[in-house]
Amino acid sequence: MSAGDDARPAGATPAYWDEACRHLARRDRVMRKLIPRCGEGRLAPQADAFTTLARSIVGQQISVKAAQSVWARVAALLPCEPSRIEPAAVLALDESALRAAGLSARKADYLRDLARHFDAGSVHVAQWAAMDDDAIIDELVAIRGIGRWTAEMFLIFHLLRPNVLPLDDVGLIKGISALYFSGEPVSRAEAREVGDAWAPYRSVATWYVWRSLDPLPLD
């Protein structure tokens, strides 16, 4: 399967976004104040599925600047644009080349495993539109180097799924604490209760919570 099987145009704004904002403003007093303060930002993915996941593996446990540098060196090894790389091109590289580009042995293995899953068609990109969130998460976490948090970020930022609540995300918990609990520590159960009130647009509310912590657009 090609990495370019995503049907949605790059940068497309979610069709549900404005309705989600209206819904959240009606249901939640914090969102009613927060949404207007965040300007006109929207989720807008730029890369295909394989490239998005590959970049998430490269960027694990290192700074954004370091991740960008390593990614540029990895992409330079491939006969394709850095914003849209192909699984077969990654598989054509040996581990030593990936290591020389700055990847650890573990990340090189993770990246090649991701490429094998896409190349073999065991990642069903064309079927994702008909699959629910949990089924996609189950498919992604079967790939080495992709955990639930990474899969949930993929659902939010790439697939633009509207109702994801990533309770393992430190920023979300921090934001809920500041916005809803006056900065007091928040348990997962308390965060889930707040998030459940955002349904069916928990992803959108989560995005605005993140924006409350960092006014720069998230990508």
MOPE-V920157 format. One record per backbone hydrogen bond with DSSP energy under -0.5 kcal/mol. NH is the residue of the N-H (numbers start at 0). CO is the residue of the C=O. If there is no record, write none. Layout:
BEGIN
<<NH:CO> <NH:CO>>
END
This chain:
BEGIN
<<4:1> <10:44> <11:8> <13:42> <16:13> <19:15> <20:16> <21:17> <22:18> <23:19> <24:20> <25:21> <26:22> <27:23> <31:27> <32:28> <32:29> <33:29> <34:30> <36:32> <36:33> <37:33> <37:34> <38:35> <40:37> <47:82> <51:47> <52:48> <53:49> <54:50> <55:51> <56:52> <57:53> <58:54> <59:56> <61:58> <66:62> <67:63> <68:64> <69:65> <70:66> <71:67> <72:68> <73:69> <74:70> <75:71> <76:72> <76:73> <77:74> <79:77> <83:80> <89:85> <90:86> <91:87> <92:89> <96:93> <97:93> <98:94> <99:95> <100:96> <101:98> <102:97> <107:103> <108:104> <109:105> <110:106> <111:107> <112:108> <113:109> <114:110> <115:111> <116:112> <117:113> <118:114> <119:115> <120:116> <120:117> <121:116> <122:116> <123:121> <124:122> <126:123> <127:123> <127:124> <129:126> <130:126> <130:127> <135:131> <136:132> <137:133> <138:134> <139:135> <140:136> <141:137> <142:139> <145:142> <146:144> <150:146> <151:147> <152:148> <153:149> <154:150> <155:151> <156:152> <157:153> <158:153> <160:154> <163:160> <165:163> <166:164> <168:165> <169:167> <172:168> <173:169> <174:170> <175:171> <176:172> <177:173> <178:174> <179:175> <180:175> <180:176> <182:176> <183:180> <190:186> <191:187> <192:188> <193:189> <194:190> <195:191> <196:192> <196:193> <197:194> <198:194> <198:195> <200:197> <202:161> <203:161> <204:200> <205:201> <206:202> <207:203> <208:204> <209:205> <210:206> <211:207> <212:208> <212:209> <213:209>>
END
